[in-house]
Amino acid sequence: MSNPSIGNNIPALCRGDAHLLQSWIEAPPLTSLRFCIPAILIGCSCYGFTMGLWQGWEMASYVGIKLPLLIFATLMLNGMLNGMLAMALSSGIGFRQSIQFLLAGFALMAIILGSLSPITFMMALHAPAPEDIGAKQWHSVTLLSHTLLIAYAGVISHRSLLSHVRRHATTPSHGTRTFFAWLAGNLFAGAQISWVMRPFFGSPGLEVQFFRDNPMNGNFYETVWRTAMSLLGS
């Protein structure tokens, strides 16, 4: 696997191929970077484009750029956090390996999201116009749908790394604890970073923007809870 290519490694990565992931973890970081960064750019850009398409081509283009940026911002933040968690939990896994685990997980997540793009593309095409009466309800459905799809892709992609984390840790139990700490941190930080970098599909009545004027106002979890309660009629 010294010269990874997108075409050869996508099927292997989707299968969670042990030899591919093992070679990335043990090899210099450049080996996995040559594949993982293009995979994140392509997969997340395709999915991001479909997220923003409801508000038109301008928003679709913005989100196609922003979703890969969100992944890289989460990678930088959680790369440091994961390294510290690995040390605190006595896993024996260093900072470099922590980042390489995370990079491989995000590459697989991007491929899963890219494969879901045709579904979300059709969702956007059949959505009511942002000025229609049902636009607010559709916005709530869209928010929850994308939240669940991205969380699903993140959990499934990271699940393929569990056996490798257990094998590289000092003991399998240390590896398991470290893995679930990483997963919780990635989901938590990624969700809140996405809130700061909003909008990703726009809100009815608000103008199309690359970033909101008040990015720190509110938080992701409160918004998701309110949205779920509104759909349930509470």
Contacts in CASP RR format, 6 or more apart in sequence:
PFRMAT RR
TARGET T0000
AUTHOR 0000-0000-0000
METHOD contacts of the structure
MODEL  1
MSNPSIGNNIPALCRGDAHLLQSWIEAPPLTSLRFCIPAILIGCSCYGFT
MGLWQGWEMASYVGIKLPLLIFATLMLNGMLNGMLAMALSSGIGFRQSIQ
FLLAGFALMAIILGSLSPITFMMALHAPAPEDIGAKQWHSVTLLSHTLLI
AYAGVISHRSLLSHVRRHATTPSHGTRTFFAWLAGNLFAGAQISWVMRPF
FGSPGLEVQFFRDNPMNGNFYETVWRTAMSLLGS
1 9 0 8 1.000
1 19 0 8 1.000
1 20 0 8 1.000
1 23 0 8 1.000
1 24 0 8 1.000
1 27 0 8 1.000
1 31 0 8 1.000
2 27 0 8 1.000
2 31 0 8 1.000
4 31 0 8 1.000
4 32 0 8 1.000
4 34 0 8 1.000
4 35 0 8 1.000
5 35 0 8 1.000
6 35 0 8 1.000
6 38 0 8 1.000
6 39 0 8 1.000
6 42 0 8 1.000
9 20 0 8 1.000
9 35 0 8 1.000
10 39 0 8 1.000
10 111 0 8 1.000
12 19 0 8 1.000
12 20 0 8 1.000
13 20 0 8 1.000
13 21 0 8 1.000
13 35 0 8 1.000
13 39 0 8 1.000
13 104 0 8 1.000
13 107 0 8 1.000
13 108 0 8 1.000
13 111 0 8 1.000
14 108 0 8 1.000
14 111 0 8 1.000
14 112 0 8 1.000
16 108 0 8 1.000
16 160 0 8 1.000
18 163 0 8 1.000
18 164 0 8 1.000
21 104 0 8 1.000
21 160 0 8 1.000
21 161 0 8 1.000
21 164 0 8 1.000
22 164 0 8 1.000
23 31 0 8 1.000
24 31 0 8 1.000
24 32 0 8 1.000
24 36 0 8 1.000
24 100 0 8 1.000
24 104 0 8 1.000
25 97 0 8 1.000
25 100 0 8 1.000
25 101 0 8 1.000
25 104 0 8 1.000
25 164 0 8 1.000
25 168 0 8 1.000
29 96 0 8 1.000
29 99 0 8 1.000
29 100 0 8 1.000
29 103 0 8 1.000
32 100 0 8 1.000
32 103 0 8 1.000
32 104 0 8 1.000
32 107 0 8 1.000
33 103 0 8 1.000
35 107 0 8 1.000
36 103 0 8 1.000
36 104 0 8 1.000
36 106 0 8 1.000
36 107 0 8 1.000
39 107 0 8 1.000
39 110 0 8 1.000
39 111 0 8 1.000
40 68 0 8 1.000
40 71 0 8 1.000
40 72 0 8 1.000
40 106 0 8 1.000
40 107 0 8 1.000
40 110 0 8 1.000
41 68 0 8 1.000
41 110 0 8 1.000
42 110 0 8 1.000
42 114 0 8 1.000
43 110 0 8 1.000
43 111 0 8 1.000
43 113 0 8 1.000
43 114 0 8 1.000
43 117 0 8 1.000
44 64 0 8 1.000
44 67 0 8 1.000
44 68 0 8 1.000
44 70 0 8 1.000
44 71 0 8 1.000
44 110 0 8 1.000
44 113 0 8 1.000
44 114 0 8 1.000
45 64 0 8 1.000
45 65 0 8 1.000
45 67 0 8 1.000
45 68 0 8 1.000
46 64 0 8 1.000
46 113 0 8 1.000
46 114 0 8 1.000
46 117 0 8 1.000
47 67 0 8 1.000
47 110 0 8 1.000
47 113 0 8 1.000
47 114 0 8 1.000
47 116 0 8 1.000
47 117 0 8 1.000
47 120 0 8 1.000
48 60 0 8 1.000
48 63 0 8 1.000
48 64 0 8 1.000
48 66 0 8 1.000
48 67 0 8 1.000
48 113 0 8 1.000
48 117 0 8 1.000
48 200 0 8 1.000
49 60 0 8 1.000
49 61 0 8 1.000
49 63 0 8 1.000
49 64 0 8 1.000
49 117 0 8 1.000
50 60 0 8 1.000
50 117 0 8 1.000
50 120 0 8 1.000
50 121 0 8 1.000
50 123 0 8 1.000
50 124 0 8 1.000
51 60 0 8 1.000
51 63 0 8 1.000
51 64 0 8 1.000
51 67 0 8 1.000
51 120 0 8 1.000
51 124 0 8 1.000
51 146 0 8 1.000
51 200 0 8 1.000
51 201 0 8 1.000
52 59 0 8 1.000
52 60 0 8 1.000
52 62 0 8 1.000
52 63 0 8 1.000
52 64 0 8 1.000
52 124 0 8 1.000
52 200 0 8 1.000
52 201 0 8 1.000
52 202 0 8 1.000
53 59 0 8 1.000
53 60 0 8 1.000
53 121 0 8 1.000
53 124 0 8 1.000
53 125 0 8 1.000
54 124 0 8 1.000
54 127 0 8 1.000
54 130 0 8 1.000
54 138 0 8 1.000
54 142 0 8 1.000
54 201 0 8 1.000
54 202 0 8 1.000
55 130 0 8 1.000
55 201 0 8 1.000
55 202 0 8 1.000
55 208 0 8 1.000
56 208 0 8 1.000
58 208 0 8 1.000
59 199 0 8 1.000
59 201 0 8 1.000
59 202 0 8 1.000
59 208 0 8 1.000
62 208 0 8 1.000
62 209 0 8 1.000
62 210 0 8 1.000
63 200 0 8 1.000
63 201 0 8 1.000
66 197 0 8 1.000
66 200 0 8 1.000
66 210 0 8 1.000
67 200 0 8 1.000
68 110 0 8 1.000
69 197 0 8 1.000
70 190 0 8 1.000
70 193 0 8 1.000
70 194 0 8 1.000
70 197 0 8 1.000
71 106 0 8 1.000
71 109 0 8 1.000
71 110 0 8 1.000
73 193 0 8 1.000
73 197 0 8 1.000
74 106 0 8 1.000
74 186 0 8 1.000
74 189 0 8 1.000
74 190 0 8 1.000
74 193 0 8 1.000
75 99 0 8 1.000
75 102 0 8 1.000
75 103 0 8 1.000
75 106 0 8 1.000
77 189 0 8 1.000
77 193 0 8 1.000
78 102 0 8 1.000
78 182 0 8 1.000
78 185 0 8 1.000
78 186 0 8 1.000
78 189 0 8 1.000
78 190 0 8 1.000
79 95 0 8 1.000
79 98 0 8 1.000
79 99 0 8 1.000
79 102 0 8 1.000
80 95 0 8 1.000
81 185 0 8 1.000
81 189 0 8 1.000
82 98 0 8 1.000
82 99 0 8 1.000
82 101 0 8 1.000
82 102 0 8 1.000
82 182 0 8 1.000
82 185 0 8 1.000
82 186 0 8 1.000
83 93 0 8 1.000
83 94 0 8 1.000
83 95 0 8 1.000
83 98 0 8 1.000
83 99 0 8 1.000
85 178 0 8 1.000
85 181 0 8 1.000
85 182 0 8 1.000
85 185 0 8 1.000
86 92 0 8 1.000
86 93 0 8 1.000
86 94 0 8 1.000
86 95 0 8 1.000
86 97 0 8 1.000
86 98 0 8 1.000
86 178 0 8 1.000
86 182 0 8 1.000
87 94 0 8 1.000
89 174 0 8 1.000
89 175 0 8 1.000
89 177 0 8 1.000
89 178 0 8 1.000
89 181 0 8 1.000
90 170 0 8 1.000
90 174 0 8 1.000
91 165 0 8 1.000
91 168 0 8 1.000
91 169 0 8 1.000
91 170 0 8 1.000
91 174 0 8 1.000
91 175 0 8 1.000
91 177 0 8 1.000
91 178 0 8 1.000
92 168 0 8 1.000
92 169 0 8 1.000
92 170 0 8 1.000
92 174 0 8 1.000
93 101 0 8 1.000
93 165 0 8 1.000
93 168 0 8 1.000
93 169 0 8 1.000
93 175 0 8 1.000
93 178 0 8 1.000
97 168 0 8 1.000
98 182 0 8 1.000
101 161 0 8 1.000
101 164 0 8 1.000
101 165 0 8 1.000
101 182 0 8 1.000
102 182 0 8 1.000
102 186 0 8 1.000
104 161 0 8 1.000
105 154 0 8 1.000
105 157 0 8 1.000
105 158 0 8 1.000
105 160 0 8 1.000
105 161 0 8 1.000
106 157 0 8 1.000
107 157 0 8 1.000
108 156 0 8 1.000
108 157 0 8 1.000
108 160 0 8 1.000
109 153 0 8 1.000
109 154 0 8 1.000
109 156 0 8 1.000
109 157 0 8 1.000
109 158 0 8 1.000
112 152 0 8 1.000
112 153 0 8 1.000
112 154 0 8 1.000
112 156 0 8 1.000
112 157 0 8 1.000
113 149 0 8 1.000
113 150 0 8 1.000
113 153 0 8 1.000
116 149 0 8 1.000
116 153 0 8 1.000
120 145 0 8 1.000
120 146 0 8 1.000
120 149 0 8 1.000
123 142 0 8 1.000
123 145 0 8 1.000
127 138 0 8 1.000
127 142 0 8 1.000
128 134 0 8 1.000
128 135 0 8 1.000
128 138 0 8 1.000
129 135 0 8 1.000
130 202 0 8 1.000
130 204 0 8 1.000
130 205 0 8 1.000
131 204 0 8 1.000
131 205 0 8 1.000
135 204 0 8 1.000
136 204 0 8 1.000
137 231 0 8 1.000
139 201 0 8 1.000
139 202 0 8 1.000
139 203 0 8 1.000
139 204 0 8 1.000
140 227 0 8 1.000
140 230 0 8 1.000
140 231 0 8 1.000
141 231 0 8 1.000
142 201 0 8 1.000
143 201 0 8 1.000
143 223 0 8 1.000
143 224 0 8 1.000
143 227 0 8 1.000
144 224 0 8 1.000
144 227 0 8 1.000
144 228 0 8 1.000
144 231 0 8 1.000
146 200 0 8 1.000
146 201 0 8 1.000
147 191 0 8 1.000
147 224 0 8 1.000
151 187 0 8 1.000
154 186 0 8 1.000
154 187 0 8 1.000
155 183 0 8 1.000
155 187 0 8 1.000
158 179 0 8 1.000
158 182 0 8 1.000
158 183 0 8 1.000
158 186 0 8 1.000
161 179 0 8 1.000
162 176 0 8 1.000
162 179 0 8 1.000
165 175 0 8 1.000
165 176 0 8 1.000
165 178 0 8 1.000
165 179 0 8 1.000
165 182 0 8 1.000
166 172 0 8 1.000
166 175 0 8 1.000
166 176 0 8 1.000
166 179 0 8 1.000
168 175 0 8 1.000
169 175 0 8 1.000
169 178 0 8 1.000
191 220 0 8 1.000
191 221 0 8 1.000
192 219 0 8 1.000
192 220 0 8 1.000
194 200 0 8 1.000
194 220 0 8 1.000
195 215 0 8 1.000
195 218 0 8 1.000
195 219 0 8 1.000
195 220 0 8 1.000
195 223 0 8 1.000
196 215 0 8 1.000
196 216 0 8 1.000
197 211 0 8 1.000
197 215 0 8 1.000
198 211 0 8 1.000
198 212 0 8 1.000
198 215 0 8 1.000
199 206 0 8 1.000
199 208 0 8 1.000
199 209 0 8 1.000
199 212 0 8 1.000
202 208 0 8 1.000
END
